[in-house]
Amino acid sequence: MVALPEYRETIAPTIRLEPLKYSDETLNLWVKWMNDPDIRQYMYRSLTSNKDRIKEWLELASISDSRHYFTIHVDNNNIGFISVRQDKHPINTAEIGIIIGEKEYQSKGIGKKVLSEVLEKCENDYHLSSVRALIKPFNKRSINLFTKQGFTKDTEVTVFGEPFIRYIKTLPQTIL
C-alpha cells in the first residue's frame, strides 16, 4: 500500500472593509488596541487612550464627511481599521493610517489588500490627487507596506516632539 500525501485545503480568509459604525464592541476593541504598548509605539503619542475620549472620537468619526474610517474584518472578526482623513486645504489630499490591532493577523498580507482597496477609493470615490502616511522611522513593516504600494519618502517631520517620516503617493487624476 502506498501512503498518499496528506491533503490540506487552503481557504483564503474573507477580508472586507466596512464603513465605521459606532458600537460598544468597536469601542472596546479600539480601547484595547490604543492601550496595547506593542501597537501604541507606532502611533502618535498625542492620540488618546482614554475610553471616554475614544468614544467621542469614534462617534464623530463615524459621521464625518472628511474622515473616512473603515473597520477591517477577516472572516467576520473585526481585526483593525484603516482611515483616510481628508485635508481642509487642499481638499484633494489626505492622510492614511492603518492599524491591524489583532496581533495574530499582523504580517499576513491583510494590510496590503486593504490599503490597495482604500487607495482605489481615494482615487475613484474621493477624487484625491495625493495621499500621505506619517510613519515612525523604526516601523519597518509599515514602511515596507507603503513603499510597495508606490509611496515614496518625502521628508522627515516632527509631530508633538516625535520623529516621523512622511511618505507620499500621487494618484492618477480621474476626469469627472
VOFIKE-958629 format. One record per residue (C-alpha): x, y, z; residue in one letter; residue number from 1. Coordinates in pm, whole numbers. Each point is the difference from the previous one (the first is absolute). Layout:
<gumis>
+--------+--------+--------+------+-----+
|     c1 |     c2 |     c3 | type | seq |
+--------+--------+--------+------+-----+
|      X |      Y |      Z |    a | NUM |
...
+--------+--------+--------+------+-----+
</gumis>
This chain:
<gumis>
+--------+--------+--------+------+-----+
|     c1 |     c2 |     c3 | type | seq |
+--------+--------+--------+------+-----+
|      0 |      0 |      0 |    m |   1 |
|    132 |    345 |    -96 |    v |   2 |
|    -47 |    279 |    249 |    a |   3 |
|   -167 |    303 |   -154 |    l |   4 |
|    131 |    341 |     92 |    p |   5 |
|   -216 |    182 |    248 |    e |   6 |
|   -250 |    227 |   -173 |    y |   7 |
|    -68 |    339 |    150 |    r |   8 |
|   -247 |    236 |   -149 |    e |   9 |
|    114 |    356 |     25 |    t |  10 |
|   -283 |    246 |     29 |    i |  11 |
|     80 |    366 |    -38 |    a |  12 |
|   -154 |    211 |    273 |    p |  13 |
|   -282 |    235 |    -93 |    t |  14 |
|    132 |    352 |     45 |    i |  15 |
|   -240 |    291 |    -22 |    r |  16 |
|    -24 |    365 |     91 |    l |  17 |
|   -308 |    155 |    153 |    e |  18 |
|    -59 |    368 |     68 |    p |  19 |
|     49 |     65 |    369 |    l |  20 |
|   -318 |    -27 |    204 |    k |  21 |
|     21 |     81 |    366 |    y |  22 |
|    -78 |   -290 |    234 |    s |  23 |
|    109 |   -108 |    346 |    d |  24 |
|    190 |   -289 |   -160 |    e |  25 |
|    194 |    241 |   -223 |    t |  26 |
|     68 |    230 |    295 |    l |  27 |
|    135 |   -285 |    212 |    n |  28 |
|    226 |   -123 |   -281 |    l |  29 |
|    138 |    348 |    -66 |    w |  30 |
|     66 |     56 |    371 |    v |  31 |
|    184 |   -333 |      9 |    k |  32 |
|    209 |     83 |   -306 |    w |  33 |
|     72 |    362 |    102 |    m |  34 |
|    128 |   -121 |    338 |    n |  35 |
|    212 |   -289 |   -130 |    d |  36 |
|    366 |    110 |     29 |    p |  37 |
|     99 |   -213 |   -302 |    d |  38 |
|   -247 |    192 |   -216 |    i |  39 |
|     17 |    338 |    170 |    r |  40 |
|    375 |     31 |    -62 |    q |  41 |
|    -77 |     64 |   -368 |    y |  42 |
|   -272 |    261 |     60 |    m |  43 |
|      6 |    369 |     80 |    y |  44 |
|     67 |     25 |    370 |    r |  45 |
|   -262 |    277 |     11 |    s |  46 |
|   -283 |   -237 |   -100 |    l |  47 |
|   -225 |    -68 |    292 |    t |  48 |
|    -21 |   -335 |    171 |    s |  49 |
|   -281 |    110 |    232 |    n |  50 |
|   -324 |   -194 |    -59 |    k |  51 |
|   -232 |    303 |     24 |    d |  52 |
|    216 |    202 |   -243 |    r |  53 |
|     23 |   -293 |   -242 |    i |  54 |
|   -380 |    -31 |     14 |    k |  55 |
|    -43 |    369 |    -91 |    e |  56 |
|    257 |    -36 |   -275 |    w |  57 |
|   -168 |   -312 |   -148 |    l |  58 |
|   -345 |    158 |      9 |    e |  59 |
|    129 |    306 |   -187 |    l |  60 |
|    206 |   -205 |   -245 |    a |  61 |
|   -300 |   -216 |    -88 |    s |  62 |
|   -197 |    302 |   -128 |    i |  63 |
|    273 |    222 |   -148 |    s |  64 |
|     -1 |     83 |   -371 |    d |  65 |
|    376 |     51 |    -15 |    s |  66 |
|    115 |   -288 |    220 |    r |  67 |
|    -55 |   -339 |   -155 |    h |  68 |
|     55 |   -282 |    250 |    y |  69 |
|    -42 |   -365 |    -85 |    f |  70 |
|      7 |   -300 |    226 |    t |  71 |
|    201 |   -292 |   -132 |    i |  72 |
|   -178 |   -334 |     27 |    h |  73 |
|    156 |   -340 |    -57 |    v |  74 |
|   -248 |   -287 |      0 |    d |  75 |
|   -247 |    224 |    188 |    n |  76 |
|    253 |     99 |    268 |    n |  77 |
|     74 |    371 |     47 |    n |  78 |
|    381 |      1 |     -3 |    i |  79 |
|     92 |    364 |    -61 |    g |  80 |
|    -76 |    318 |   -189 |    f |  81 |
|    123 |    218 |   -280 |    i |  82 |
|    -70 |    371 |    -31 |    s |  83 |
|      9 |    270 |   -263 |    v |  84 |
|     -4 |    348 |    150 |    r |  85 |
|    -52 |    262 |   -268 |    q |  86 |
|    172 |    333 |     44 |    d |  87 |
|   -194 |    323 |     19 |    k |  88 |
|    243 |    179 |   -237 |    h |  89 |
|     48 |   -136 |   -257 |    p |  90 |
|   -301 |   -228 |     22 |    i |  91 |
|    140 |   -241 |   -261 |    n |  92 |
|    273 |   -132 |    231 |    t |  93 |
|    -20 |   -230 |    301 |    a |  94 |
|    190 |   -199 |    260 |    e |  95 |
|    -39 |   -377 |     26 |    i |  96 |
|     48 |   -201 |    317 |    g |  97 |
|    -39 |   -370 |     67 |    i |  98 |
|     -2 |   -216 |    311 |    i |  99 |
|    -26 |   -378 |      3 |    i | 100 |
|    -86 |    -27 |    367 |    g | 101 |
|    -36 |   -375 |     32 |    e | 102 |
|    359 |   -124 |      1 |    k | 103 |
|    -68 |   -343 |   -150 |    e | 104 |
|   -106 |    180 |   -321 |    y | 105 |
|    311 |    219 |    -29 |    q | 106 |
|    252 |    -70 |   -277 |    s | 107 |
|   -250 |   -217 |   -191 |    k | 108 |
|    -49 |    224 |   -306 |    g | 109 |
|   -326 |    147 |    130 |    i | 110 |
|    142 |    353 |     17 |    g | 111 |
|    107 |    -23 |   -364 |    k | 112 |
|   -349 |   -104 |   -110 |    k | 113 |
|   -189 |    265 |    196 |    v | 114 |
|    247 |    278 |    -86 |    l | 115 |
|    -37 |    -85 |   -368 |    s | 116 |
|   -379 |     12 |     30 |    e | 117 |
|      5 |    330 |    186 |    v | 118 |
|    238 |    155 |   -254 |    l | 119 |
|   -256 |    -85 |   -269 |    e | 120 |
|   -267 |    178 |    206 |    k | 121 |
|    230 |    301 |     41 |    c | 122 |
|     40 |     25 |   -374 |    e | 123 |
|   -348 |    -94 |   -125 |    n | 124 |
|   -240 |     99 |    280 |    d | 125 |
|    175 |    286 |    181 |    y | 126 |
|    184 |    134 |   -309 |    h | 127 |
|    322 |     65 |    187 |    l | 128 |
|    316 |    107 |   -179 |    s | 129 |
|    238 |   -128 |    266 |    s | 130 |
|      7 |   -187 |    328 |    v | 131 |
|    263 |    -18 |    270 |    r | 132 |
|     92 |   -212 |    298 |    a | 133 |
|    201 |    110 |    302 |    l | 134 |
|    205 |   -295 |    121 |    i | 135 |
|    244 |    -26 |    289 |    k | 136 |
|    352 |    -74 |   -129 |    p | 137 |
|     23 |   -335 |    184 |    f | 138 |
|   -334 |   -131 |   -133 |    n | 139 |
|    156 |   -214 |   -272 |    k | 140 |
|   -319 |   -198 |    -73 |    r | 141 |
|   -198 |    316 |    -81 |    s | 142 |
|    284 |    151 |   -201 |    i | 143 |
|     16 |   -323 |   -203 |    n | 144 |
|   -380 |    -11 |    -44 |    l | 145 |
|    -30 |    359 |   -122 |    f | 146 |
|    308 |      0 |   -225 |    t | 147 |
|   -120 |   -321 |   -170 |    k | 148 |
|   -326 |    185 |    -74 |    q | 149 |
|    189 |    280 |   -177 |    g | 150 |
|     53 |    250 |    283 |    f | 151 |
|    333 |    182 |     -5 |    t | 152 |
|    189 |    160 |    285 |    k | 153 |
|    -65 |    373 |      6 |    d | 154 |
|    152 |    149 |    315 |    t | 155 |
|     62 |    -51 |    368 |    e | 156 |
|   -238 |    186 |    228 |    v | 157 |
|    -53 |     43 |    372 |    t | 158 |
|   -351 |    -36 |    143 |    v | 159 |
|    -46 |     86 |    366 |    f | 160 |
|    372 |    -53 |     54 |    g | 161 |
|      9 |   -340 |   -173 |    e | 162 |
|    188 |    -77 |   -323 |    p | 163 |
|   -197 |   -128 |   -299 |    f | 164 |
|     74 |    -50 |   -366 |    i | 165 |
|   -259 |    128 |   -244 |    r | 166 |
|    -67 |   -226 |   -297 |    y | 167 |
|   -204 |    129 |   -294 |    i | 168 |
|   -178 |   -161 |   -292 |    k | 169 |
|   -131 |    202 |   -294 |    t | 170 |
|   -323 |   -146 |   -134 |    l | 171 |
|   -108 |     -1 |   -364 |    p | 172 |
|   -248 |    275 |    -69 |    q | 173 |
|   -349 |   -121 |    -81 |    t | 174 |
|   -195 |    212 |   -244 |    i | 175 |
|   -336 |     83 |    150 |    l | 176 |
+--------+--------+--------+------+-----+
</gumis>
